[in-house]
Amino acid sequence: MRLKGMTKAAVAKELGIKDIGRLKVWMRKFKQQGEFGLVDTRGRRKQYVDQER
């Protein structure tokens, strides 16, 4: 939505995000690392998908 030109406030309102700062963090991670930057890395994985990394 942001990449299509919507404002942060409009995106937050439409998706029900109360903290616009969180949206800013997600956008920064996306710009730096692409979709991989948005993957939740908290906790341990039950199974490794790509063991060569």
C-alpha positions as CSV (number, residue, x, y, z in Angstrom):
1,M,0.0,0.0,0.0
2,R,2.8,2.4,0.9
3,L,4.6,1.5,-2.3
4,K,1.5,2.4,-4.3
5,G,1.5,5.9,-2.8
6,M,-0.8,5.7,0.3
7,T,0.2,7.7,3.3
8,K,1.4,6.0,6.5
9,A,-1.7,7.2,8.3
10,A,-4.0,5.9,5.6
11,V,-2.3,2.5,5.6
12,A,-2.4,2.3,9.4
13,K,-6.0,3.2,9.5
14,E,-7.1,0.7,6.9
15,L,-5.1,-2.2,8.5
16,G,-6.0,-1.2,12.1
17,I,-2.4,-0.5,13.1
18,K,-2.5,1.9,16.1
19,D,1.3,2.6,16.2
20,I,2.4,4.4,13.0
21,G,6.0,4.1,14.3
22,R,5.7,0.3,13.8
23,L,4.8,0.8,10.2
24,K,7.9,3.0,9.7
25,V,10.1,0.3,11.1
26,W,8.5,-2.3,8.8
27,M,9.0,-0.1,5.8
28,R,12.7,0.5,6.7
29,K,13.3,-3.2,7.1
30,F,11.6,-3.9,3.8
31,K,13.7,-1.3,2.0
32,Q,16.9,-2.7,3.5
33,Q,16.2,-6.5,3.2
34,G,13.2,-7.0,1.1
35,E,10.5,-9.5,2.1
36,F,13.1,-11.4,4.2
37,G,13.3,-8.4,6.5
38,L,9.7,-8.8,7.5
39,V,10.0,-12.5,8.6
40,D,9.4,-13.0,12.3
41,T,12.6,-14.3,13.7
42,R,11.6,-14.5,17.3
43,G,12.0,-17.8,19.1
44,R,13.3,-21.0,17.7
45,R,12.1,-22.6,14.5
46,K,10.7,-26.1,14.7
47,Q,12.1,-26.9,11.3
48,Y,14.8,-25.4,9.0
49,V,13.6,-24.9,5.5
50,D,17.0,-24.1,3.9
51,Q,19.8,-25.8,5.8
52,E,22.5,-24.4,3.4
53,R,22.2,-20.9,4.8
